[in-house]
Structure formats: structure tokens, C-alpha cells
Amino acid sequence: MCTSVIYTTGDYYFGRNLDLEVNLGQEVVITPRNKTLEFREMPNLEHHYAIIGMSIVRDDYPLYFDGVNEKGVGMAGLNFDGPAHYFPVQEGKDNIASFELVPYILAAASSVAEAKKLLSNANIANINFSDKFQAAPLHWIIADKTG
């Protein structure tokens, strides 16, 4: 189980640990502002905030464990084996795969309030990245200096 922490005084700190027994080749990855982000069930995102975080990159796609965008919004996907549940693609919803959620939110949200708006129509769809990378059982934390 991963652990996260948020500490706010006059400053804002966001952190997490990555409790894995194996090294997946994770490294610091930067997604530059406005580099096209592709999604499986959503339109490509051409204009967005820059993101930096821990990730592995497969097929030129950043599989972010966590990150922060240029506006100070931080987000992490935390292991949640057991209770994690994803849904079939639903018409009329923003169908986001679990591996797409961190870049989707960090690319578009300048605050937790904006992240909440994005999530209000989100459906975390049961979509694997590939046969080798099945959907990880996750829950997420999103924070900024306001909450």
C-alpha cells in the first residue's frame, strides 16, 4: 500500500512513497506544455499545462505514478489492491482509463476545484494499457495549496 502526505503551512508540500518490491524503470518525466496527449476514449488534448513527475514511459506514453503541474496541482495514483473497481465505457461520460487519469487531471486543472469539475463527469473505464500492462488497482489523491 502506498502512502501520501500533504502539508500546508505558509507553503504547500505534496509527497508520496512508492511501495513496490520491483523496479519498473520509473524515472522523472516531464510532459511539456502543449505536447499532444492522447487518450483511448477521449479527444486528444493539444493545449494543456506542463507536468513533471515519476513515471515509466511506454510507447511514448507517460504512465505517471504521480506528478505536479505548473499551477501547483499535485496528484498521485496509490496502490489499492482489492477495493479498486473500474467501469465499462459509458456513453455521455468522460471515459478515462486509470493510467490516463493523472495526466488528464494535471494537464487541465489549475486547482482542486477545477479537478473536481473534471471528475464530476468522469468514468474510470476498465481499459488496460496493453496486454503486458493491465490496469493497476489504484485510488488517487489530488491536492493544491487550497486543499
C-alpha positions as CSV (number, residue, x, y, z in Angstrom):
1,M,0.0,0.0,0.0
2,C,1.4,3.4,-0.9
3,T,1.2,6.4,1.4
4,S,0.8,10.0,0.6
5,V,1.2,13.2,2.7
6,I,0.1,16.8,2.2
7,Y,1.5,19.5,4.5
8,T,0.3,23.1,4.3
9,T,1.7,25.9,6.4
10,G,2.7,29.1,4.6
11,D,3.9,26.7,1.9
12,Y,2.5,23.6,0.3
13,Y,4.2,20.2,0.2
14,F,2.9,17.1,-1.6
15,G,4.6,13.8,-1.3
16,R,4.2,10.0,-1.5
17,N,6.1,6.8,-1.3
18,L,6.0,4.1,-3.9
19,D,5.7,0.7,-2.1
20,L,6.8,-1.7,-4.8
21,E,9.1,-4.7,-4.4
22,V,10.2,-4.3,-8.0
23,N,11.8,-1.6,-10.1
24,L,9.7,-0.8,-13.1
25,G,12.3,1.6,-14.5
26,Q,10.5,4.7,-13.2
27,E,12.2,8.0,-13.6
28,V,11.4,11.7,-13.5
29,V,9.4,12.6,-16.6
30,I,8.4,16.0,-17.9
31,T,5.4,16.4,-20.2
32,P,6.0,19.8,-21.8
33,R,3.1,22.3,-22.0
34,N,1.0,21.6,-25.1
35,K,2.7,18.3,-26.1
36,T,-0.2,16.4,-27.5
37,L,-1.7,13.9,-25.0
38,E,-3.6,11.0,-26.5
39,F,-6.5,9.2,-24.7
40,R,-8.2,6.0,-25.6
41,E,-11.8,7.2,-25.4
42,M,-11.4,11.0,-25.2
43,P,-10.2,13.5,-27.8
44,N,-6.5,14.3,-27.9
45,L,-5.5,17.2,-25.7
46,E,-3.5,19.7,-27.6
47,H,-3.3,22.6,-25.2
48,H,-2.5,21.9,-21.5
49,Y,-0.3,22.6,-18.5
50,A,3.2,21.2,-18.2
51,I,3.6,18.2,-15.9
52,I,6.6,16.7,-14.0
53,G,6.5,13.5,-12.0
54,M,7.6,9.9,-11.6
55,S,6.7,7.7,-14.5
56,I,7.6,5.0,-16.8
57,V,7.3,5.7,-20.5
58,R,5.9,3.0,-22.8
59,D,5.2,3.5,-26.5
60,D,5.9,7.3,-26.0
61,Y,3.2,7.5,-23.3
62,P,3.9,8.6,-19.8
63,L,2.5,6.2,-17.2
64,Y,2.6,8.6,-14.3
65,F,2.7,7.3,-10.7
66,D,2.4,10.9,-9.5
67,G,3.1,14.4,-10.6
68,V,2.6,18.1,-10.3
69,N,1.6,20.6,-12.9
70,E,2.9,24.1,-13.5
71,K,-0.1,25.6,-11.5
72,G,0.9,23.6,-8.4
73,V,-1.7,20.9,-8.5
74,G,-0.3,17.5,-7.3
75,M,-1.8,14.1,-7.9
76,A,-0.7,10.5,-7.2
77,G,-2.1,7.1,-8.0
78,L,-1.8,5.0,-4.9
79,N,-2.0,1.2,-4.9
80,F,-5.3,0.0,-3.5
81,D,-5.4,-3.8,-4.1
82,G,-8.8,-5.3,-3.5
83,P,-11.4,-2.5,-3.4
84,A,-10.3,-0.8,-6.7
85,H,-13.1,-1.1,-9.3
86,Y,-13.3,0.3,-12.9
87,F,-16.3,0.5,-15.1
88,P,-17.3,-0.2,-18.7
89,V,-17.1,2.7,-21.1
90,Q,-20.3,4.7,-20.7
91,E,-21.8,6.9,-23.4
92,G,-22.1,10.6,-22.3
93,K,-19.3,10.3,-19.8
94,D,-15.6,11.3,-20.0
95,N,-14.2,7.8,-20.2
96,I,-10.7,7.9,-18.7
97,A,-8.5,4.8,-18.3
98,S,-6.9,4.5,-14.9
99,F,-3.4,5.0,-16.4
100,E,-4.7,8.2,-18.1
101,L,-6.2,9.9,-15.0
102,V,-3.1,11.6,-13.7
103,P,-2.1,13.3,-17.0
104,Y,-5.8,14.0,-17.7
105,I,-6.3,15.9,-14.5
106,L,-2.9,17.6,-14.2
107,A,-3.0,18.7,-17.8
108,A,-6.3,20.5,-17.4
109,A,-6.8,21.5,-13.8
110,S,-5.3,24.7,-12.3
111,S,-6.8,23.9,-8.9
112,V,-8.5,21.2,-6.9
113,A,-11.8,23.0,-7.6
114,E,-11.2,22.5,-11.4
115,A,-10.1,18.9,-10.8
116,K,-13.5,18.3,-9.1
117,K,-15.3,19.7,-12.1
118,L,-13.4,17.4,-14.4
119,L,-14.1,14.4,-12.2
120,S,-17.8,15.2,-12.0
121,N,-18.4,13.6,-15.4
122,A,-15.6,11.1,-15.3
123,N,-15.9,7.4,-15.7
124,I,-12.8,5.5,-14.7
125,A,-13.0,2.9,-17.5
126,N,-11.8,-0.7,-17.4
127,I,-9.2,-0.2,-20.1
128,N,-5.7,-1.8,-20.0
129,F,-2.7,0.0,-21.4
130,S,-1.6,-3.2,-23.1
131,D,-1.5,-7.0,-22.5
132,K,1.7,-6.5,-20.5
133,F,0.4,-3.6,-18.5
134,Q,-3.0,-4.5,-17.0
135,A,-5.0,-1.8,-15.1
136,A,-3.4,-1.3,-11.7
137,P,-5.7,-1.3,-8.7
138,L,-5.5,2.4,-7.7
139,H,-7.1,5.2,-5.7
140,W,-5.9,8.8,-6.2
141,I,-5.1,11.9,-4.2
142,I,-5.3,15.4,-5.7
143,A,-4.2,18.5,-3.8
144,D,-3.0,22.0,-4.1
145,K,-2.3,24.9,-1.7
146,T,-6.1,25.3,-1.2
147,G,-6.9,21.7,-0.2
